[in-house]
Amino acid sequence: MRAAAAAGARSFRLWSAAASNGAEACTILIVLEQVLGRGFGGRTVELLGTDVNEQVLAAARTACFRPYALAQTPPDVVRTWFRPVAGDRFEFDRRLLQCATFRQHNLLAPMTAPAFDFVFLHNVLLYFDAASKERALGHVHRALRPGGMLTVGESEHLLGVAHRFTYVRPSWFQKPAVASCGAAGAE
């Protein structure tokens, strides 16, 4: 994201494709603000969190977490982006949360949304058989803009699964950019 921002990107569209209770979405927004500066350095950020389970999405929309959910979170992060609320919970920064939308979506169905710059697909492919992985990855590929990035969970891999992504580094893949007119081999 830092490289995209340095290249002049003024907006980022992100998809947390297995959002569960919203913890990943909150983490993404915190990291973005840490990298880009307060208010994302004036950039527009839109984050879509999806999951098949409407019950966990309801929790994601509230972005309230019990202390155990933040136990591994550095104290300065908790102080900066969370505030204690009634019922022994911590509420995520509403200023950042306004950048996020949560809705139900099954990864085995096509995504109907404008193209994304980044897709976070963590801890879900491990539950799919090879055919379902290929189907889900095809939908994710179509949902990414050319040059967009996909990250998968550390315990997940794409070996042996047909896909059209380019390997970048462990857990990171890129949708190839569209060749421009005049590119090598173009006539």
N, C-alpha and C positions, 0 to 999 in steps of 0.2 A: 504494500500500500504506500509505503514511503517512496518507492521508486515511481509509482504512478502519480503521486502528488508532486514529486520533483519534476515529472514530465509535463506538469500543468493540468492534471485532472482536476476538475472543479466539482465533480460529483462522484459518488460511489453508490452502487446498488449491490447489496449483499443479501444472500439467502442462507439462512441457517435451516438446512433441509430436514433436520430431525431435532427440532427445537426443544422438545420435552417441556420442562418447567421454565424455560427461558434463561437459565443460567448461562448457556453458551452465548446467547444474544447479548446479554449484559456484559459478558467478558469481551466480546468483539467490540462493543461500543466503548468500553473502557480503554482497550488497547488502541483503538482508533484515536481517541482523544489524547492518549499519551503520546502517540506518534505524530499526530497532526497539530496538536495544541488545542487549548480550550475552544469549544465550539467548532471543533474540527478545522480550525484555521480558516473559517469562512466558507468551507465547502459544504455542499448538500450531501447528506447521508440518508439513505433509505435502506432499512433492514427488514426483510420479510422472514419471519419465523414460521415454519410449518411443522405439523406433526399429524399423524392419523388419529391421535387420541384427543378428543375435545376436552376431556377432563384436565389433562396436563396443560393444554393451551389456556384454559381458564386461569390456572395458576400462573402461567407465563405472563398473561395480561396484567396481573396484579404486581408482579415482580417483587413479591415479599418473600423473604427467605428466613428460615429458622437459623439460629446460631451455628448448629452443626454443619449446615450447608456452606457456611463461610469459614469454617475452622481452618482450612488450608490457605485462605486468602490473606495476603499481607495486611497487617493492621492499618497501614497508611492508605491502602486501597479501600478498606472498609470505611475509614474515617472520611475519605474524600468522596466516595460515590454511593454510600449507603447511609441511612439515618434510622435510628431505633424508632419503632412504632409500637403501639399497644399489642399485647399478646406475645411478648418475647420474640418479636420478628424485626427484620431489617428490610427497609424499603429502598429499592434502587432509585437512583437519581432520575426524577421525572423529566428533567430537562433533556437527558439523553434518551430516556424511554420513549419520548414523543417521536423519535426517529424510527421506532419499531412498530410493525404491525404483525399480528399473529392470526393465522387461519389454518383450517384443516386442509390437508392435502396428502394424498397417497403417492409415494414416489413411483409407483407402477403406472401412474397416469401422467399424461403430459402436463407441464406447468403452463398456466395461462397468465403470464405477466410479462412486462417488458424485460429485455435481456439484462442479465446480471454481470457484474464485474468479477465477483467472487462468490463461490458456493462452498459452504462448510457442510460436509457430509460425514459426520463423525459418529461412530458406534452404531451404525445401522446396517451397513452392507454385510456385516458378519452374520446377520440373521437371514440373509437371502441365499437361495441356491444360485448356481451359476447363471441360469436363464433369467432369473429375476434381477440379478446384479446387472446383466447386460441391458436389460430393458430399462432399469432405473438410470443407469449411466447414459443411455441414449437420450432419455428425457432431460437429464442434467446437461448434457452436451448441447442440446438444442436451446436450453434456457440461458446458456452463457453467451456473451458477446464474443466475437473473434478476439483472441488474445486473453480472454478471461481465465481466471484461475480456479481450480478445484483443489480442496484439501480434504483428505480422508483421515480417519482415526489411525493412530500409530499401530494398532493391532490389525488393521485392515490392509489389504493389498489388492492390486488389480491384476496380479499374475494369473494367467490362464483364463482371463475374462476378456472377451472381445470389447474393445472400446476405441475411440478416436482421439484420445488425449495424448499429449506429449509429456513424457516423464521430465520433471524438473529436478526434484530431489525427493528423499523419502517423504511420503505422504502428500506431496505437492505435484499437481499435474496442470497442464495448460491446454486450452482449446487453441489449435493453431490459428494464427491470424490469416485473414483472407489475403491471397496474393493480389498485389496491385497491378494495374495495367503496366506493361513494360517490364515486368519481372522476368527473370531468367526463365526461358522456356515458353514464354507467352508470345504468341504470334498475332 
